[in-house]
Amino acid sequence: MTALLAYTIFGLVTGGAYAVVAGGLVLTYSTSKVFNVGHGAIGMVMAFLYWELAENRGLPQWLALLLVVGVCAPLFGLVVERFVMRRLAGAPVGITLVAGVGLLVGLIGVAQVLWPPQARPVRPFLDQLGVHIGQSFVSGHDLVTLACAVLVAGGLYVLLNRTRTGLAMRACVDAPELAALYGTRPARLSALSWAIGSALAALGGILLTPVVQLDYVTMTLLVITAYTAALVGRLRSLPWTFAGALGLGLVQSYAVAYLPSSPFWISFRAAIPALLLFVVLLAMPQSPLRIGGVRGSRGVAVPNALTTGVGAGLFAGVVVALALLVDSVVAGQLALALVFGIVLLSMVLLTGYGGVVSLGQFTFVGVGAVTVARLGSPSPVTLLIGAGVAAVVGALIALTALRVSGLYLALATLGFAQLMDKLVLQSPIAFGVRGSLQVPRLVESASAQLLLAAAVFALVGVGVLAVRRGRLGRRMIAVKDSSAACATLGLNVRWIRVWVFSLSAAIAGLAGGLFAQLRETVAASDFQLFNNLPLLLFAVIAGVTSVSGALLGGVLLMLLPVLQSGFPAFAGVAVVLLGVAAAGLAREPNGLVGWGFRAWTWRRA
Amino acid sequence: MSTLRVEGVTVRFGEVTAVDDVSLTVEPGVTGLIGPNGAGKTTLFDVISGLRKPTAGRVLLGDEDITTRGPHQRSRLGVARTFQRLEVFGSLTVWENVVVALESRRRPAKLARELLERVGIAEFAGNQADTVPTGAARLLELARALATDPRLLLLDEPSSGLDRAETDEFGELLRQLSAEGRSVVLVEHDMDLVMGYCDHVHVLNLGRLLVSGTPDVVRAHDGVREAYLG
């Protein structure tokens, strides 16, 4: 009984901090319609900043807290809103998500440079205080956390329901243009909501440091927890979001208390937010078919069979020349770039053509890799089996997650990636928690690897273009533009989506097999949730609507760690570049190669 | 036998009743469905085509109760529609828009070209669909709906965006479609088109069925004038 009380209190305290983070997320989303995937990352960086001020520089705790939550975080939110997010108003979900992902990846990079990995203890607030409730002790920090949660809940309620600004904010959610006619300024409100949202992310992050420790990844992933809580309130209702957050805190706390402490169950605990995310999603009603207005997108022109052939020939020529010229290190790197390119081709199909944003694509790569590694045979057939297993997993995910669409779907795939990472890839049937697997190579030399990867890339690239020109391609684009019209034309929207998702997963799985035999040793850490984020980022920035974009994105992905090890300050530069690129996407959704294609057609015109 | 029977259909959005206990039948030929803005015409189309579940009531196609069927199943049973707010596939070309709906049939490419010619927009075949004029986009939706070879065709304000001459051509097309044995339901604000080409007219007002009858009966009805003017 005592234990139950103690764990309940602990759960409520954690849930209170989640509620602070989730409240910020809901406020920002509902006012600016940009879902900030980087919300947790803002909290992470601000928590590090708090450590810097309060622990490293020795400022009083209250002053450090005031500076971070009251000044730095809101300013940061303002800057992000002004220079990136405002340009993306009304952009498709994929683009706004990518901006958030860019922010997230950039912030992690900055944090790693400014605060290199080391233990950073943070003193809890009011640690000399505390009260006893029965046998349980509630620390001063816990009391502060609960007080903050209550204050934030009350503050947000008063702001939204009792002030003119709040009324205008709520009006902007439904019809920003109309609200503007009545004298509100959506841009200013959006800026305000980003300032408050960032402050709340910072506050939540700082409050949670004694629980989760200062860690780049764990704190960044708080966004999944916050998102799950926000989803309970359908990304709109603050009271339900708070209830969801408290519920999550309690479930996690009870899981620590009452689940066995074997390695599986420890992984399981970490997967609880993602698991609950799925439960909440499954409980949501099927999203209705949206009606109203023409939607179209301007992809780059789809090459005809002749152009495709010429392109493939050129590509083959260049690769063969490279295989003869470069040394084995470079050849290996190029092979890796092409393997990444194949993964990106799976996103060209799914995201570029099908309009479905997946944040879990690298997980299918992992499924393919595990399959090939477990089969352990140096036969090309294993690659196909890997692709097949990934396709089946993809179809299963699609059948559950495709009930929802757009943003909800993208975040469901993020949750799926987290689940697969914790429950499957780290389990003994796959890699094991810290384990790794040896994989026999299909071909030995680095230049042969390059040729193999190039051959698969070319085949898949030609295949993706053929799909786009054919029946399935037309159908998936029709579903993207108007699923309602598709349904009234007798097309089964759900099956088309499942097909596309599954086919895309198969391509990613194929790449996974190639990756595994290229690396020779693969581990669960190669395929964790985090690798998904740069993948989407580079896919979209390089150009997710074309095969050339996939190629460029693959090369960039390969170069990223190379450059980072060469120039430690690269992370800072990368952040700026990513910001610029993300903002540029609003003007050229076909990415970097889109500018190239534009110049080409302009020159010929 | 009636092509379509709507029995006691009610649709509520929260407190608002958009369609209130409407019962009507659609016979072969051209049927007008008119009423002031907000009368519930498009909502009724959504219910018939399966995009919206009614709060109460049944929809029967021929003898078959299709109330619980999804939109794609209804399409296969012969229901097709166009949209008041256009729903063309903007990223595809005009021709591809029609081909998509034909791909279970033989020789879809040729059929698609014929349909585009039939509605009179063959000149736009290669254009991306979100770039064509509104009138052409409406005709494209018609061609696409015809691609499913429907026996019940629901047209939601098809003539807006067409000029006088185009509207007359469109009226002739309606006659042809009805001569082929299809039942066409027309939601329309162009009263000349409705009165000139419809065999039967239903008038909705504030979600309720006000009157049904031949164009002459409807024109003479006092309530209709009040609904539009009052």
Interface residues (C-beta under 8 A of the other chain):
Chain A: P288 L289 I291 G292 G293 V294 R295 G296 S297 R298 G299 R471 R474 R475 I477 A478 K480 D481 S482 A484 A485 C486 A487 T488 L489 G490 L491 N492 V493
Chain B: D46 S49 G50 L51 R52 G70 P71 H72 R74 S75 R76 V79 A80 R81 F83 R85 L86 E87 V88 F89 G90 S91 L92 E96 N97 V99 V100 A101 E103 S104 Q128 A129 D130 A137 E141 R144 A145 A147 T148
